[in-house]
């Protein structure tokens, strides 16, 4: 008679597979923060270079 595997294994697998989804909002917010900071710094540098060239 074949016994079914304990239900612990699929539950652990489901928990392990849902870990990236738990970190996804944090990862997206981190990426967007870096993206915005990079764009803002580039805009500021460009603005300063233009001001320097105008003087």
DSSP file (Angstrom, degrees, kcal/mol; ACC not computed):
  #  RESIDUE AA STRUCTURE BP1 BP2  ACC     N-H-->O    O-->H-N    N-H-->O    O-->H-N    TCO  KAPPA ALPHA  PHI   PSI    X-CA   Y-CA   Z-CA
    1    1 A X              0   0    0      0, 0.0     2,-0.4     0, 0.0     0, 0.0   0.000 360.0 360.0 360.0 127.7    0.0    0.0    0.0
    2    2 A X        -     0   0    0      1,-0.0     2,-0.3     0, 0.0     0, 0.0  -0.677 360.0-146.8 -86.6 130.2    1.4    3.4   -1.1
    3    3 A X        -     0   0    0     -2,-0.4     2,-0.1     1,-0.0     3,-0.1  -0.738  18.1-116.3 -96.0 144.4    1.4    6.1    1.5
    4    4 A X        -     0   0    0     -2,-0.3     3,-0.1     1,-0.1    -1,-0.0  -0.465  36.0-103.2 -73.3 147.6    0.9    9.7    0.6
    5    5 A X        -     0   0    0     -2,-0.1    -1,-0.1     1,-0.1     0, 0.0  -0.371  48.2 -90.1 -66.9 152.5    3.8   12.1    1.4
    6    6 A X    >   -     0   0    0      1,-0.1     3,-1.2    -3,-0.1     4,-0.5  -0.328  31.1-122.6 -63.5 146.6    3.2   14.3    4.4
    7    7 A X  T 3> S+     0   0    0      1,-0.2     4,-1.4     2,-0.2    -1,-0.1   0.517  99.6  83.9 -70.2  -1.9    1.6   17.6    3.6
    8    8 A X  H 3> S+     0   0    0      1,-0.2     4,-2.5     2,-0.2    -1,-0.2   0.869  83.0  58.1 -67.5 -36.5    4.5   19.5    5.1
    9    9 A X  H <> S+     0   0    0     -3,-1.2     4,-2.4     1,-0.2    -1,-0.2   0.942 107.7  42.6 -66.0 -50.0    6.6   19.2    1.9
   10   10 A X  H  > S+     0   0    0     -4,-0.5     4,-2.5     1,-0.2    -1,-0.2   0.872 114.2  53.3 -65.2 -32.3    4.2   21.1   -0.5
   11   11 A X  H  X S+     0   0    0     -4,-1.4     4,-2.4     2,-0.2    -2,-0.2   0.922 110.4  46.5 -65.7 -42.6    3.5   23.7    2.2
   12   12 A X  H  X S+     0   0    0     -4,-2.5     4,-2.7     2,-0.2    -2,-0.2   0.904 112.5  50.9 -64.0 -40.4    7.2   24.3    2.6
   13   13 A X  H  X S+     0   0    0     -4,-2.4     4,-2.3     2,-0.2    -2,-0.2   0.909 110.6  48.5 -63.8 -41.3    7.5   24.5   -1.2
   14   14 A X  H  X S+     0   0    0     -4,-2.5     4,-1.4     2,-0.2    -2,-0.2   0.904 112.6  48.3 -65.5 -40.7    4.7   27.0   -1.4
   15   15 A X  H  < S+     0   0    0     -4,-2.4     4,-0.5     1,-0.2    -2,-0.2   0.909 112.5  48.6 -65.8 -40.9    6.2   29.1    1.4
   16   16 A X  H >< S+     0   0    0     -4,-2.7     3,-0.7     1,-0.2     4,-0.4   0.873 111.8  49.2 -67.3 -36.1    9.6   29.1   -0.3
   17   17 A X  H 3< S+     0   0    0     -4,-2.3     4,-0.4     1,-0.2    -1,-0.2   0.736 108.6  53.6 -76.9 -20.2    8.1   30.0   -3.7
   18   18 A X  T 3X S+     0   0    0     -4,-1.4     4,-1.2     1,-0.2    -1,-0.2   0.499  85.6  86.5 -90.7  -2.7    6.1   32.9   -2.1
   19   19 A X  H X> S+     0   0    0     -3,-0.7     4,-1.5    -4,-0.5     3,-0.6   0.935  86.7  50.2 -64.1 -46.1    9.2   34.4   -0.6
   20   20 A X  H 3> S+     0   0    0     -4,-0.4     4,-0.8     1,-0.2    -1,-0.2   0.868 107.7  55.1 -60.3 -33.6   10.2   36.5   -3.7
   21   21 A X  H 3> S+     0   0    0     -4,-0.4     4,-0.5     1,-0.2    -1,-0.2   0.812 105.0  53.5 -68.4 -28.1    6.7   37.8   -3.9
   22   22 A X  H << S+     0   0    0     -4,-1.2     4,-0.4    -3,-0.6     3,-0.2   0.860 113.9  41.6 -71.6 -34.5    7.0   39.1   -0.3
   23   23 A X  H  X S+     0   0    0     -4,-1.5     4,-2.7     1,-0.2    -2,-0.2   0.526  92.8  89.9 -88.2  -5.9   10.2   40.9   -1.2
   24   24 A X  H  X S+     0   0    0     -4,-0.8     4,-2.9     1,-0.2     5,-0.2   0.917  85.6  47.2 -62.3 -47.1    8.9   42.2   -4.5
   25   25 A X  H  X S+     0   0    0     -4,-0.5     4,-2.6    -3,-0.2    -1,-0.2   0.922 114.7  47.8 -61.1 -41.3    7.3   45.5   -3.2
   26   26 A X  H  > S+     0   0    0     -4,-0.4     4,-2.4     2,-0.2    -1,-0.2   0.924 113.4  48.1 -62.2 -44.0   10.5   46.3   -1.3
   27   27 A X  H  X S+     0   0    0     -4,-2.7     4,-2.6     1,-0.2    -2,-0.2   0.912 112.8  48.1 -63.1 -43.3   12.6   45.5   -4.3
   28   28 A X  H  X S+     0   0    0     -4,-2.9     4,-2.7     2,-0.2    -1,-0.2   0.902 112.0  48.5 -66.1 -40.4   10.4   47.6   -6.6
   29   29 A X  H  X S+     0   0    0     -4,-2.6     4,-2.3    -5,-0.2    -1,-0.2   0.900 112.3  49.6 -66.4 -38.4   10.5   50.6   -4.2
   30   30 A X  H  X S+     0   0    0     -4,-2.4     4,-2.4    -5,-0.2    -2,-0.2   0.932 112.7  46.9 -64.1 -45.3   14.3   50.3   -3.9
   31   31 A X  H  X S+     0   0    0     -4,-2.6     4,-2.6     1,-0.2    -2,-0.2   0.915 112.9  48.6 -63.5 -43.1   14.7   50.2   -7.7
   32   32 A X  H  X S+     0   0    0     -4,-2.7     4,-2.8     2,-0.2     5,-0.2   0.884 110.2  52.3 -66.2 -36.3   12.4   53.1   -8.2
   33   33 A X  H  X S+     0   0    0     -4,-2.3     4,-2.5     2,-0.2    -2,-0.2   0.929 112.5  44.4 -64.4 -44.3   14.2   55.1   -5.5
   34   34 A X  H  X S+     0   0    0     -4,-2.4     4,-2.5     2,-0.2    -2,-0.2   0.899 114.0  51.3 -64.8 -39.6   17.6   54.5   -7.2
   35   35 A X  H  X S+     0   0    0     -4,-2.6     4,-2.3     2,-0.2    -2,-0.2   0.935 112.9  44.1 -62.4 -47.9   16.0   55.3  -10.6
   36   36 A X  H  X S+     0   0    0     -4,-2.8     4,-2.8     1,-0.2     5,-0.2   0.908 113.6  51.0 -65.2 -42.0   14.6   58.6   -9.5
   37   37 A X  H  X S+     0   0    0     -4,-2.5     4,-2.5    -5,-0.2    -1,-0.2   0.902 110.6  49.4 -63.4 -40.2   17.8   59.5   -7.7
   38   38 A X  H  X S+     0   0    0     -4,-2.5     4,-2.4     2,-0.2    -2,-0.2   0.935 113.0  46.0 -64.1 -45.9   19.8   58.8  -10.8
   39   39 A X  H  X S+     0   0    0     -4,-2.3     4,-2.5     1,-0.2    -2,-0.2   0.920 113.5  49.4 -63.6 -43.3   17.6   60.9  -13.0
   40   40 A X  H  X S+     0   0    0     -4,-2.8     4,-2.6     1,-0.2    -1,-0.2   0.912 111.4  48.6 -63.5 -41.7   17.5   63.7  -10.5
   41   41 A X  H  X S+     0   0    0     -4,-2.5     4,-2.6    -5,-0.2    -1,-0.2   0.905 111.7  49.5 -66.1 -39.4   21.3   63.8  -10.2
   42   42 A X  H  X S+     0   0    0     -4,-2.4     4,-2.6     2,-0.2    -2,-0.2   0.910 111.6  49.0 -64.3 -40.5   21.7   63.7  -14.0
   43   43 A X  H  X S+     0   0    0     -4,-2.5     4,-2.6     2,-0.2    -2,-0.2   0.916 112.2  48.3 -64.6 -42.3   19.2   66.6  -14.3
   44   44 A X  H  X S+     0   0    0     -4,-2.6     4,-2.6     2,-0.2    -2,-0.2   0.917 112.5  48.2 -64.3 -42.6   21.0   68.6  -11.6
   45   45 A X  H  X S+     0   0    0     -4,-2.6     4,-2.6     2,-0.2    -2,-0.2   0.924 112.8  48.3 -63.3 -43.7   24.4   67.9  -13.2
   46   46 A X  H  X S+     0   0    0     -4,-2.6     4,-2.4     1,-0.2    -2,-0.2   0.913 111.8  50.0 -62.5 -42.2   23.1   69.0  -16.6
   47   47 A X  H  X S+     0   0    0     -4,-2.6     4,-2.4     1,-0.2    -2,-0.2   0.913 111.9  47.5 -63.4 -42.9   21.6   72.1  -15.1
   48   48 A X  H  X S+     0   0    0     -4,-2.6     4,-2.7     2,-0.2    -2,-0.2   0.901 111.3  50.9 -65.6 -40.3   24.8   73.0  -13.4
   49   49 A X  H  X S+     0   0    0     -4,-2.6     4,-2.2     2,-0.2    -2,-0.2   0.913 111.0  48.7 -63.9 -41.1   26.8   72.4  -16.6
   50   50 A X  H  X S+     0   0    0     -4,-2.4     4,-1.8     2,-0.2    -2,-0.2   0.913 112.1  48.7 -64.8 -41.7   24.4   74.6  -18.6
   51   51 A X  H  X S+     0   0    0     -4,-2.4     4,-1.4     1,-0.2    -2,-0.2   0.914 111.6  50.1 -62.5 -42.0   24.7   77.4  -15.9
   52   52 A X  H  < S+     0   0    0     -4,-2.7    -1,-0.2     1,-0.2    -2,-0.2   0.884 110.6  49.4 -64.6 -38.0   28.5   77.1  -16.0
   53   53 A X  H  < S+     0   0    0     -4,-2.2    -1,-0.2     1,-0.2    -2,-0.2   0.819 107.4  55.3 -71.4 -29.6   28.5   77.4  -19.8
   54   54 A X  H  <        0   0    0     -4,-1.8    -1,-0.2     1,-0.2    -2,-0.2   0.805 360.0 360.0 -73.1 -28.5   26.2   80.4  -19.7
   55   55 A X     <        0   0    0     -4,-1.4    -1,-0.2    -3,-0.1    -2,-0.2   0.490 360.0 360.0 -75.4 360.0   28.6   82.4  -17.4
